[in-house]
Amino acid sequence: MAKKNNHVAPWVLFVAAAGLLAAGWWMKSFPVLIVFGFAPLFALVDQVQNNDHFWTHVEFILLALVVAIFAAYHFDPNNLVAAMVQAIVFALAFLAFNFSHQQLGDRLGKFTIIFFWLALEYLMLKLPWRNNVVFLADVLALKPTWTQWTYYTGYLGISLWILLSGLFFYLGTLHSGINWYWVGAGLLLLVGPVVYSLNVNHSTINHSQMITLYETGQASSDRYGKEGELVSRTAAWISIVILLLALVKTKTKKK
């Protein structure tokens, strides 16, 4: 259904998303702003759904992602093309959701966007240019003590944590006004894993260990060697099922 945040202009959501996401990359010593940057991106999806034209307002999502990834490259002009290409790839997560939502209806919640995003990260990890990709999880590179639970989830579990927290803050602020239950859930999800990580003693999976595993098959631990990027791999399979169901529904509608 049409969402209730139409009073927020798309360009305002774009500025908020681009600013918060870029700030998250710039402030890697305290990168939590990137979590809040995804809330206006989820709200922009509502603007897309509320419009009859599939591509309307999608450019705001794409531009916000360009700014965010360009910030990850420290706004180095030499990496502008790379930032644009990666932004286009990750914008596909939002387009895939919009397509699937049109076919499968409101039962398909925005959590699906997270599945698609993680699936795209997993796909890029499996491709030869994995060394040149900026993964969302990289924003916490300076905070390994926050993410010792990657021992269980894999490195891209950090991406899931960021995206899911952003979704909760969207539901608590921009979905249909302030909802303190969702805001509280978002804060709990944001803080809880950090508190847990600070009180355990596991080996954190980092970017280089992930790349090494998928290039050479060598892992930093037996567990990671067996399970690899469990979270993103699972998301990839779920995304395939969702897209197949949407395609089948498209064919059924045409008959």
SULGI-V809008 format. One record per residue. N is the residue number from 1. RES is the residue in one letter. PSI is psi in degrees with one decimal (NA if undefined). Layout:
<<N,RES,PSI> <N,RES,PSI>>
//
This chain:
<<1,M,161.2> <2,A,137.6> <3,K,175.2> <4,K,19.1> <5,N,24.3> <6,N,-17.7> <7,H,-14.3> <8,V,117.2> <9,A,141.9> <10,P,-37.6> <11,W,-29.8> <12,V,-43.4> <13,L,-39.0> <14,F,-48.4> <15,V,-43.3> <16,A,-45.7> <17,A,-49.1> <18,A,-43.7> <19,G,-45.5> <20,L,-41.0> <21,L,-43.8> <22,A,-41.1> <23,A,-36.7> <24,G,-40.8> <25,W,-36.8> <26,W,-33.3> <27,M,57.1> <28,K,-15.0> <29,S,-18.8> <30,F,76.6> <31,P,19.1> <32,V,-19.2> <33,L,-24.9> <34,I,-28.6> <35,V,-47.4> <36,F,-22.7> <37,G,-23.4> <38,F,-19.4> <39,A,-50.4> <40,P,-25.2> <41,L,-42.5> <42,F,-35.7> <43,A,-34.3> <44,L,-29.1> <45,V,-37.1> <46,D,-40.0> <47,Q,-38.2> <48,V,-45.0> <49,Q,-31.2> <50,N,-5.2> <51,N,143.1> <52,D,-22.1> <53,H,123.5> <54,F,-38.1> <55,W,-8.2> <56,T,129.6> <57,H,-9.0> <58,V,-29.2> <59,E,-29.5> <60,F,-39.8> <61,I,-46.0> <62,L,-46.5> <63,L,-38.3> <64,A,-39.4> <65,L,-36.4> <66,V,-47.8> <67,V,-44.1> <68,A,-47.9> <69,I,-33.7> <70,F,-37.2> <71,A,-35.5> <72,A,-27.8> <73,Y,12.5> <74,H,31.4> <75,F,36.9> <76,D,117.2> <77,P,-28.1> <78,N,-18.7> <79,N,12.6> <80,L,-44.4> <81,V,-43.1> <82,A,-40.5> <83,A,-40.5> <84,M,-42.1> <85,V,-45.7> <86,Q,-35.4> <87,A,-40.5> <88,I,-42.9> <89,V,-48.6> <90,F,-24.6> <91,A,-22.7> <92,L,-26.6> <93,A,-40.6> <94,F,-37.1> <95,L,-39.3> <96,A,-39.0> <97,F,-45.3> <98,N,-43.1> <99,F,-47.4> <100,S,-37.6> <101,H,-38.6> <102,Q,-33.7> <103,Q,-37.5> <104,L,-11.6> <105,G,-169.5> <106,D,-12.2> <107,R,-17.2> <108,L,98.8> <109,G,172.2> <110,K,-11.7> <111,F,-24.5> <112,T,-33.3> <113,I,-38.6> <114,I,-42.0> <115,F,-48.2> <116,F,-41.1> <117,W,-49.1> <118,L,-36.2> <119,A,-40.5> <120,L,-38.4> <121,E,-40.7> <122,Y,-40.7> <123,L,-45.5> <124,M,-29.8> <125,L,-31.1> <126,K,-11.0> <127,L,159.5> <128,P,-27.3> <129,W,26.1> <130,R,-29.5> <131,N,-19.7> <132,N,6.9> <133,V,138.7> <134,V,112.9> <135,F,148.8> <136,L,-35.8> <137,A,-22.0> <138,D,-19.0> <139,V,-20.0> <140,L,22.9> <141,A,-30.5> <142,L,3.7> <143,K,55.9> <144,P,-25.9> <145,T,-15.9> <146,W,-17.0> <147,T,39.0> <148,Q,-13.6> <149,W,-5.9> <150,T,-13.3> <151,Y,-32.6> <152,Y,-36.1> <153,T,-20.7> <154,G,165.7> <155,Y,-39.8> <156,L,0.4> <157,G,-26.2> <158,I,-39.8> <159,S,-42.3> <160,L,-43.6> <161,W,-46.4> <162,I,-47.0> <163,L,-42.1> <164,L,-39.0> <165,S,-42.6> <166,G,-39.1> <167,L,-42.0> <168,F,-40.5> <169,F,-32.3> <170,Y,-47.0> <171,L,-28.7> <172,G,-11.8> <173,T,-46.2> <174,L,-7.1> <175,H,-54.7> <176,S,49.2> <177,G,-179.4> <178,I,126.6> <179,N,104.8> <180,W,-23.1> <181,Y,-44.6> <182,W,-37.7> <183,V,-44.7> <184,G,-40.8> <185,A,-38.4> <186,G,-43.0> <187,L,-40.2> <188,L,-42.5> <189,L,-34.8> <190,L,-43.0> <191,V,-36.4> <192,G,-53.5> <193,P,-31.7> <194,V,-45.6> <195,V,-43.6> <196,Y,-46.6> <197,S,-37.8> <198,L,-11.6> <199,N,12.1> <200,V,173.6> <201,N,74.3> <202,H,160.4> <203,S,123.0> <204,T,134.3> <205,I,126.9> <206,N,179.2> <207,H,-48.0> <208,S,-35.5> <209,Q,-38.0> <210,M,-46.6> <211,I,-42.1> <212,T,-43.1> <213,L,-43.9> <214,Y,-7.1> <215,E,-39.5> <216,T,-14.4> <217,G,1.8> <218,Q,130.3> <219,A,157.6> <220,S,-14.8> <221,S,158.9> <222,D,-39.1> <223,R,-48.3> <224,Y,-34.4> <225,G,-34.6> <226,K,-40.7> <227,E,-26.6> <228,G,-142.9> <229,E,76.6> <230,L,-44.0> <231,V,-51.8> <232,S,-33.4> <233,R,-42.9> <234,T,-42.1> <235,A,-35.6> <236,A,-43.0> <237,W,-41.3> <238,I,-40.6> <239,S,-40.1> <240,I,-43.5> <241,V,-44.5> <242,I,-46.4> <243,L,-38.5> <244,L,-42.3> <245,L,-40.6> <246,A,-41.1> <247,L,-40.7> <248,V,-41.7> <249,K,-36.7> <250,T,-45.1> <251,K,-38.7> <252,T,-39.2> <253,K,-31.8> <254,K,-17.8> <255,K,NA>>
//
